Amino acid sequence: MGLKENIRRIRTGAGLSQAKFAEKFGVSHQSVQKWESGDAKPDLENVIKIAKAYGISVDCLLFESNARIEEELLQNKKLVPAYESAHRWELYCEELECELQQSIEEGLDLAEYRELFQSVAKLPRGEIKVKLADVLFELCRNARTISGYVYNEPSELAAIRDLRVPCSAPLPTVNQERLRDRVTGAWYGRICGCLLGKVLEGIRRRELEPFLKETGNYPMHRYVQSTDITQDVSERYKFPFSGRRMCCADVIECAPTDDDTNYTVLYQIVIDRYGRDFTPQNVAQAWVDLQSKNAYCTAERVAFCNFIKGYAPPDSAVYQNPYREWIGAQIRADYFGYINPGDPERAAEMAWRDASVSHVKNGIYGEMLMAAMIAAAAVCDSTTDIVERGLAEIPSTSRLYKAVKDVLDGYRAGVGEKACFEGIFARWDDHNQHHWCHTISNAEIVTAALLYGNNDYAKSVCLAVQAGFDTDCNGATVGSIIGMKNGASCIGEEWTAPIHGVLSTSIFGVDRISVSDLVEKTLQHVK
């Protein structure tokens, strides 16, 4: 094998087109074509450049066989990850603009670096972009808080508790005779609320409302059916409706696998394995043991990868995690509320232990808020009281507290349902992925759906889903709270019948499980 074959082998092995190879060595595209066809040969200067660039000898390049070329290339090859095949959730460099927005919201003084973040974000994937992103991460870690930042948002439990405004009135005691019905309602409420939103997860409001209207489901009052998703609908909307037909309530055999229900089952296993005094380290171990990497999204995917790299909680939540205040922890709250009926503080403390493996600040508070609300729902008569009990477990100096309190205060002041949701949509842009998936935007939707749902399961979950944003997450959380408050009898058969009492999971060793078994184990953990 001669020079022309060796050049072609080196170029293709490096994954370069002829044009890119030519650009690398400052020659024309036609020159490389001629080198590889044998119509011309590179001059000595270019031969030396090529050999040096790929760590092989000039003699090898000029005269040796393909096997010798392969041997020298292998000996001198620079080992780098296959960045082009990695998921963006696993590449910090792919979310630099999200990191900048997140950091500025946290009050870090980084505004002057906006153009730098944007410039690096536009670079193609590769080693240079990764290295520059590492530098930007350190810049964020060492940034100062801007003068006059009004929020105080610690991530440590003791500091969180110091900033609470507790409710003065004592909570009622748990009605033991109704507990089974409430826990059953919470499980079915979550599963059915998740199913309601699952078909629509990822849709933006610009398409959601027209779709619901043309299928006779606005205001929303039922599941999306496979018959709603006609060929015409699939062709006219950007949202991939046709790919969601398998999740429609009229075609499923049981509740389909979803991270919003996986976590609730997973934490039942955590409590079974480690007891009620589980640690964040126990959570990390359970994540690695019980699900594959692909079961985790955004902040959870980052944390999972960080566990594997050796970052233990709470560092696993911090290292190159631009999603650290997204909704992921908020959807993991439910089981801690289920097993602590009437004890919001204990539920919130368990939620903190879980959330701290993957989130900080408002990302943690979101899980604490929802766990406390679910625990309170087991004994409270009003949704306003439930919301207040949740707020009592998070810092009153946080962005999340203010956002949820504003929705609650507006409701009490007579702000109507439409005006409330329009206000949420004005504050948050669902075309901005950071807004769409953030803890605070979705917590506002959950709160509004609870308050304006008039204590009715169907209306509450439908309000949560038709608002858009993270539809399955919000439908599930609202369903869990209303189900716990009112019991299984509040959830009509039109909601429960399609799942046939069975939930599918991606948890190793579980696969499918009956809702009745989940309820029985939950009651054991309550005791």
Residue pairs with C-beta under 8 A, 6 or more apart in sequence:
1 64
1 65
1 66
1 69
2 38
2 63
3 35
3 41
3 42
3 47
3 61
3 62
4 35
4 36
4 37
4 38
5 66
6 60
6 61
6 62
6 64
6 66
6 69
7 32
7 35
7 36
7 42
7 50
7 61
8 36
9 66
9 69
9 70
10 50
10 54
10 56
10 61
10 69
10 73
11 18
11 21
11 32
11 36
13 73
14 21
14 54
16 24
18 29
18 32
18 33
18 36
19 29
19 32
21 32
22 28
22 29
22 31
22 32
24 53
25 46
25 49
25 50
25 53
27 42
27 46
31 40
31 42
34 40
35 41
35 42
42 50
47 58
47 61
47 62
48 58
50 61
51 57
51 58
51 60
51 61
54 73
54 76
55 72
55 73
55 75
55 76
55 77
56 69
56 72
56 73
56 76
57 72
60 68
60 69
60 72
61 69
80 127
83 91
83 125
83 126
83 127
83 130
84 125
87 301
88 94
88 95
89 297
89 298
89 301
89 302
89 323
90 301
90 302
90 305
91 125
91 130
92 99
92 130
92 133
92 134
92 137
92 320
92 321
92 322
93 120
93 121
93 123
93 125
93 129
93 130
93 132
93 133
94 121
94 125
95 322
95 323
96 117
96 118
96 120
96 121
96 133
96 136
96 322
97 117
97 118
97 121
98 322
98 323
98 433
98 434
99 117
99 136
99 137
99 140
99 322
100 110
100 113
100 114
100 117
101 434
102 322
102 324
102 325
102 434
103 110
103 140
103 143
104 110
104 111
105 325
105 399
106 153
106 325
106 361
107 145
107 146
107 149
107 151
108 140
108 143
108 144
108 145
108 146
109 143
109 144
109 145
109 146
110 117
110 139
110 140
110 143
113 136
113 139
116 136
117 136
120 129
120 132
120 133
120 136
123 129
123 132
133 320
137 320
151 397
151 398
151 399
152 163
152 395
152 397
152 398
153 361
153 362
153 365
153 395
153 397
153 398
153 399
154 160
154 163
154 361
154 395
155 314
155 317
155 356
155 360
155 361
155 364
157 349
157 352
160 352
160 364
160 365
160 368
160 394
160 395
163 395
163 396
163 397
163 398
164 392
164 393
164 394
164 395
164 396
165 391
165 392
165 396
166 392
167 388
167 389
167 392
171 342
171 344
171 376
171 379
171 380
171 389
172 342
172 379
172 380
173 342
173 379
174 341
174 342
174 378
174 379
175 379
178 487
179 341
179 378
179 523
179 526
180 519
180 523
181 487
181 488
181 489
182 341
182 377
182 378
182 483
182 484
182 485
182 487
182 488
183 338
183 341
183 484
183 519
183 522
183 523
183 526
184 483
184 487
184 488
184 515
184 519
185 482
185 483
185 484
185 485
185 486
185 487
185 488
185 489
185 490
185 491
186 334
186 337
186 338
186 374
186 377
186 480
186 481
186 483
186 484
187 264
187 338
187 483
187 515
187 518
187 519
187 522
188 479
188 483
188 488
188 491
188 495
188 496
188 515
189 457
189 461
189 479
189 480
189 481
189 482
189 483
189 484
189 491
190 260
190 261
190 264
190 334
190 476
190 477
190 479
190 480
190 483
191 255
191 261
191 476
191 479
191 499
191 503
191 515
192 255
192 461
192 479
192 491
192 495
192 496
192 499
193 461
193 464
193 465
193 475
193 476
193 477
193 478
193 479
193 480
194 255
194 258
194 260
194 261
194 472
194 473
194 475
194 476
194 479
195 223
195 247
195 249
195 252
195 255
195 256
195 472
195 475
195 498
195 499
196 223
196 224
196 461
196 462
196 465
196 471
196 472
196 475
196 479
196 495
197 464
197 465
197 470
197 471
197 472
197 473
197 474
197 475
197 476
198 244
198 247
198 256
198 258
198 471
198 472
199 223
199 224
199 241
199 244
199 247
199 248
200 208
200 224
200 244
200 465
200 468
200 471
200 472
201 470
201 471
201 472
202 239
203 211
203 239
203 468
203 471
204 239
204 430
204 431
204 436
204 468
205 425
205 430
205 467
205 468
206 431
207 237
207 238
207 239
208 466
208 468
209 218
209 466
211 228
211 233
211 237
211 239
211 241
212 218
212 220
212 466
214 233
215 224
215 225
215 228
215 233
217 224
217 228
218 466
219 462
219 466
220 462
220 463
220 465
220 466
221 458
221 462
222 494
223 248
223 249
223 250
223 495
223 498
224 244
224 248
224 249
225 248
225 249
225 250
226 245
226 248
226 250
226 251
227 250
228 248
229 241
229 242
229 244
229 245
229 248
231 242
233 241
234 240
234 241
234 242
245 251
246 252
246 256
247 256
249 498
250 498
252 498
252 499
253 500
253 502
254 499
254 500
254 501
254 502
254 503
254 504
254 512
255 261
255 499
255 502
255 503
255 504
256 504
257 504
257 505
257 506
258 472
259 295
259 296
259 297
259 300
259 331
260 331
260 472
260 473
260 476
261 476
261 503
261 505
262 291
262 295
262 505
262 506
262 507
263 331
263 332
263 334
263 335
264 332
264 334
264 335
264 338
265 503
265 505
265 507
265 510
265 513
265 518
266 286
266 287
266 290
266 291
266 507
267 332
267 335
267 336
267 354
268 335
268 518
268 521
268 522
268 525
269 286
269 290
269 507
269 510
270 278
270 282
270 283
270 286
271 278
271 335
271 339
271 525
272 521
272 525
273 282
273 286
274 282
274 286
276 339
276 350
276 525
278 350
278 353
279 353
280 313
280 314
280 353
280 354
280 356
280 357
281 312
281 313
283 313
283 353
283 354
283 357
284 303
284 307
284 312
284 313
284 316
284 357
287 296
287 300
287 303
287 304
287 307
287 357
288 304
288 307
288 308
289 508
290 507
290 508
290 509
291 506
291 507
291 508
292 506
293 301
293 304
293 305
295 506
296 303
296 304
297 328
298 323
298 326
298 328
298 437
299 317
299 321
299 323
299 324
299 326
299 328
299 329
299 358
299 359
299 363
300 328
300 358
302 319
302 320
302 321
302 323
302 358
303 316
303 317
303 321
303 357
303 358
306 315
306 316
306 319
306 320
306 321
307 316
309 319
311 319
313 356
313 357
314 356
314 357
314 360
316 357
316 358
317 324
317 356
317 357
317 358
317 359
317 360
317 363
318 324
318 360
321 358
323 437
324 358
324 359
324 360
324 361
324 363
325 359
325 360
325 361
325 362
325 363
325 438
325 439
325 440
326 359
326 363
326 434
326 437
326 438
326 439
327 366
327 437
327 438
327 439
327 442
327 470
327 473
328 358
328 359
328 363
329 351
329 354
329 355
329 358
329 359
329 363
329 364
329 366
329 367
329 439
330 363
330 366
330 367
330 369
330 370
330 439
330 442
330 443
330 473
330 477
331 473
331 476
331 477
332 351
332 354
332 355
332 367
333 347
333 351
333 354
333 366
333 367
333 368
333 369
333 370
333 371
333 374
333 477
334 370
334 371
334 374
334 476
334 477
334 480
335 522
336 347
336 348
336 350
336 351
336 354
336 371
336 374
336 375
337 347
337 370
337 371
337 372
337 373
337 374
337 375
337 377
337 378
337 480
337 484
338 374
338 484
338 522
338 525
338 526
339 347
339 522
339 525
339 526
340 346
340 347
340 350
340 371
340 375
340 526
341 375
341 378
341 379
341 484
341 526
342 375
342 376
342 378
342 379
343 375
344 371
344 372
344 373
344 375
344 376
344 389
344 390
344 392
344 393
345 372
345 393
346 375
347 371
347 372
347 374
347 375
348 368
348 369
348 371
348 372
348 375
348 393
348 394
350 371
351 364
351 367
351 368
351 370
351 371
351 372
352 364
352 367
352 368
354 367
355 363
355 364
355 366
355 367
355 368
356 364
359 366
359 367
361 398
362 398
362 399
362 400
362 439
362 440
363 439
365 394
365 395
365 398
365 400
365 401
365 439
366 400
366 439
366 440
366 442
366 443
368 393
368 394
369 390
369 391
369 393
369 394
369 400
369 404
369 443
370 390
370 443
370 446
370 477
370 481
371 393
372 389
372 390
372 392
372 393
373 386
373 387
373 389
373 390
373 481
374 480
374 481
374 484
375 389
376 385
376 386
376 389
376 390
377 386
377 481
377 482
377 484
377 485
378 484
378 485
380 386
380 389
380 485
383 450
383 451
383 453
383 455
383 485
384 408
384 411
384 412
384 451
386 450
386 481
386 485
387 404
387 408
387 447
387 450
387 451
388 408
390 404
391 401
391 404
391 405
391 408
394 400
394 401
395 401
399 440
400 439
400 440
400 443
403 440
403 443
403 444
404 443
404 444
404 447
407 420
407 424
407 444
407 447
407 448
407 451
408 447
408 451
410 419
410 420
410 423
411 420
411 448
411 451
411 452
415 423
417 448
417 452
417 463
420 448
420 451
420 452
421 445
421 448
421 463
421 467
424 441
424 444
424 445
424 448
424 467
425 467
427 441
427 444
428 435
428 436
428 438
428 441
428 444
428 469
429 435
429 436
430 436
430 468
430 469
435 441
436 469
436 470
437 469
437 470
441 469
442 469
442 470
442 473
442 474
445 464
445 467
445 469
445 474
446 464
446 474
446 477
446 478
446 481
448 463
448 467
449 460
449 461
449 463
449 464
449 467
449 474
449 478
450 460
450 478
450 481
450 482
452 463
453 459
453 460
453 461
453 463
453 478
453 482
454 460
455 482
455 485
455 486
456 482
456 490
457 479
457 482
457 483
457 486
457 490
457 491
457 492
457 495
458 492
458 495
460 478
460 479
460 482
461 475
461 478
461 479
461 482
463 478
464 471
464 474
464 475
464 477
464 478
465 471
465 472
465 474
465 475
467 474
479 491
482 490
483 490
483 491
499 515
501 514
501 515
501 516
502 512
502 513
502 514
502 515
503 512
503 513
503 514
503 515
503 518
504 511
504 512
505 511
505 512
505 513
